[in-house]
Amino acid sequence: MPESTETHTGTCLCGGVQYRVAGPLRGIIACHRRQCRQTSGHYVAATSAPTAKLTLTAAGTLAWYRSSDTAERGFCSRCGGNLFWRPIGSTTTSIIAGTPDPPTHLAIERHIHIADMSDYYTMDDELPKSPGP
């Protein structure tokens, strides 16, 4: 099977962190876990790609925060833009869905950790939902 020629680019708000993904992005998963809400201000919607296909083209302001024993989050230390999430030792990096340049041709595919969702919003779509991951 031939290698995909699909390429995606993205950036934080100030442009201090810029990236390129060689190949397709996974559909978007919405995570309603409290920790995700605390880092983003709402639930997190993220796509993902193999880490080996993700190239940082500008990373002078990229900082990583180890948010748990099992994962870390990448953000811009200048504008505060939330960009990445990855499990420690994983070969995949989640990319916050608002950061890829349009057109993304992506859509939310499912919701996870809905048992932990907050009380200020409802989920009225027909997408698959799981109480945990």
N, C-alpha and C positions, 0 to 999 in steps of 0.2 A: 504494500500500500504506500503511495507517495506521501511524503511529508507535507503537512498543511502549509499553505502560503499565507494563511490568515495572520494578521498582525493587529495588535491593539496597543494603544498608548494611553497614558493617563498621568495625572499630576495632582498635587495638593492645591489648595487655594492660592498660595503665594508662588508656586512654581519651584520651591526649594527642593522638592522631591518629585522626580519624574521617572516614569518607567515605560518599558515596552514588553509586551508578551508576544512571543512567537508561537502562534497556534491558537486554537479555539479556547474560549472561556466557558466554564461550566455555567449552567443556569443559576439563577439567584436563589439563595436560601435565606429566609428571614428568621433570625434567631431572637427569641423573646426573653432570653435569660437575663436576670437582673444585672449581672456584670457587663453584658453587652449594652444594655440600656444605659448604664452608668458611664460608659466610655463614649457613647455616641449621642446621648440625649433622647434617644428613642430606641426602638428595636433596631438591630443591625441587619441590613440587607447586604449580602456579600456573594460574589462570584468566586471562582478560584481557578488556579492553573498550576501545573507542575512548577516547582521552584526553579528547576533547571531551565525553564522557558521564560522566566522572569528576569529581565535585565534592568538594573537601575541606571538610568542615563543621567540623572542628577540626584545626589544623595547627601549633599552637604548639611542639610538640616534634618535628616532622618535620625530618629531616636527610637530605641526599642525599650519597651517596658514589660517586664516579666509579670504578667497579671495573675498568674497562678503557678502551682508546681508543674503544670503540664503545658502551658501556652504562653506566648508573648505577643505583644501588639506593637506594630510600627506606626509612628505618627511623625508629623513635621514639628520640630521643636520651635519653629518660628510662628507659623499660623495656627498650630494646634490641630491641623487636619488629620483625621483618623484614616489610615490607608490600608494597613495589613493586619492579619491575624494568622498565626501559625502555631500548631502544636510543636513542642520541642522535639527535634529529631525527625519531623515529618518531611516528606518529599513534595508536599503541596503547600501553597500559600494562598490563603483567602484574601481577596481584594475587595475593599469596600465598594459597593456597587455605584456610588455616586462619583467615583474618581475616574473611571475610564472615559475617554473622549467619545462622544456620540458620533455616529450612530453605533450603539452597542448590539442591537438586535437581540437583547436579553430580556427575560421576564422572570418574575418570581415563580418558582416551581413548587415550593413547599414551605411550611412553617415548622420550626423546631423549638423545643423548650417552652411550649405554650402553657404548661402547668405553672411556669414562673412569670407569665406576662402580668403587666401592671393593670390597674383598674381604670385607667383614664381613656382607654380605647377599646374598640371591639374589632373582631375579625369576622367579616361578613362574606369572604370569598369561599369558593368551593375547592380550594387547593388542599392537598394532603397536609395533615397536621399531626405532630407527634408530641407527647408530653415531655419527652427527653430529646436526646440527639437524633 
